């Protein structure tokens, strides 16, 4: 079983690795990531793991933002010290929701649940349901693609959005412009070519 760990606390990540290897010594830990941005870039550039363990509060935001930026075709077991995210977690088809500190029996039960829902012969198959963007009142950052990587730009660094030749762009305070793959707001729908819209 190939596993990706997204956890910004080293002690918590190390404990999870130890428990996983106790339960399933054949587990292969592909990587341990600490931020939303690193996770997006890793998922965009690497083969799909069999299972993701994902903390909710990370260094640069909450992990639900990862689902906004990339299509995740992997079952997820959320790990967190807070129980208020449980309902939101299950909206993105998580397998289980474990509270820290994680106990070995709770982890064992979560892995058994994963095994029942996703039998070994089906692990490599894509999940047909696409994770939809969770609605929230305001965005705190925009993820833009630069080459093969994604860059996280806080809204505080954005001076305006503009539309040019039917494409939407954002411009930062230091004068750099980035192409947006999509823009859900009225600016992209109503703007005319070359018009600027202060953020």
N, C-alpha and C positions, 0 to 999 in steps of 0.2 A: 504494500500500500504506500503510495507516494503522497506525502503530506506537506502542505504549506502552512507556516505559522505566521500570523500577523499579530504582533504583540510588542508594545513599546517598553515593557518592564522586563529587564533581562532576567531577574530572578524568577518571575512568573513563566517566562519562555523556557528557561532551563528546567524548571520543575515539570512543565508540560511535556517536554522532550523525555525526561527521565520516566515519567509515568507511562507515556506511550510505549517506550521501549520495554518497560516491565510487562505491559499487557500484550504487546505485539512486537517481539524483538526484530521481526523482519521489516518493520516500518522504516521507510526512507524519508528523512526530513530534507526536502528540497531546498528550503531557505527559511530564514526567520527575519521578518521585516518589521520596521518600527513606525512607519508613517503611511499616511494616505497616498502621498505622492510616489513613494518607493513601491507601494503595492500596485498602484495603477501601472507603473512602468514595467514591473516584473510580469504582471498578468498579460500585458500587451505583447511581451516579447518571448514568453516561455510556453512550453506545452502545458496543457491543462492538468493540474494535479487531481488525485482521486478524492481528496478531502481537504478543506481549509478550516483551520482553527483561527477564529478572528476575534480579537479584543474589540470593544466598541469605542472606547475613548483612546485615541492615539495622539502622537506628538503634535500633529498639525490639523487635527479635526476629529470627526467621528467616522467610523468605518463605513457607514451607510453612503458616504460620498463616493466610495469606490464603485458602488453599483450605479451611480449616476454617470460615471465616466467610461466604464468598460462593461461588456457583456460577460457575466460570470456564468459558466456552465458547470459549476462544481458545487456539490453539497457543502454546506457550511455549518459548523458547530460554533456558536458564539460563546465567548468567555468574557466575563465582566464582574466587577465588584458591585454593580448596580442592577437592581431588578426592574427599574422603571422602563427599560428598553425592550422588555420581553415581547410585548404585543407588536412593536415595530419590527423586531427581529423575525417574527413568524410571517410577516407580510412579504418577506423576501425568501420564503420557503426554506428556512433553516431546519436542520435536522434536530438540533437540541440547543439548549441555552443553559450554560453552566455558570454558577456563581463561584467567584474566588473566595477563599483559596480552594482550588479544585481537589476533591477527594478521589482516590483511585477507584472506588466503587461507582461513583457518579460518572467518571470518565468511561469505565468499563461498560456501564449501562448505555451511555451515549453511543459508543462504538458498536454495541450490539444492535441498537436501533438503526444506526447507519447501515449495518450489514443486512438487516431485514428489508429496509426500504430500497437499498441499492445493492442487490446481489452482485457478487464479483464479476459475473459475466456481463453485467450492464454498466459497470463503473465507467467504462470508456465512452459510453453513449452520451450524446448531448441531451441536456434537459431541454425539452421543447418550449417550456414557458420562459419568456424573456423577463428579466427583472425590470419592472417599470420604475421610472423615476418617482421617488417619494415626494409628495407635495410638501413644500415648506414655504413660509411667508417671504423669506429673503434669502438670497444666496450670499455666502460670505467669501466665496472665491470662484474663479473660473479656471477650468482646466483647458489648456490649449495645446495643440500638437506642434512640436518643433522637431522636424526630422522624424525619427522613429520614437522619440520620447514625448512624454507629457510634462507640461510645466504648470505649476499651481500659481495663480496670480490673485492675491487678495484684492478685494474690491477697493480697499484704501489706496491702492497703487494705480487704479484705472481713472483716467481723466475723461474719456468719452468712448462712445460706440459710433461706428459709422458704416454706411452701406455704399458699396462701390461695385458696379457691374453685377448686381444681384447677389453679391456675397457680403456677409457681415464681418466686421472687424472690431477689435477693441484696441485702444491706444493707451499706453501707460504714461505715468507722469514724466518718465524720462524720455518720452518721444518714440518708443518702440511700438510697432503695430503687429498684431497677431490675427490670423484668420480664425474665425469661429466655424466649427463644423455645422452648428445649428444655433439658432437663437429663438427662444420660445416666446419672447415678449413682443409687444406691438411695434417696437422700433424697426425690426426687420421687415415686418409686413407693410408698414405705412411709409417707411423712409424712401426717399428718392436717391438715385445715384449721386454720390458725392456729398450728401447731407451728413452733418455731424450732430450727435446727440450727447450732450454732457450727461455723465452718469449721476 
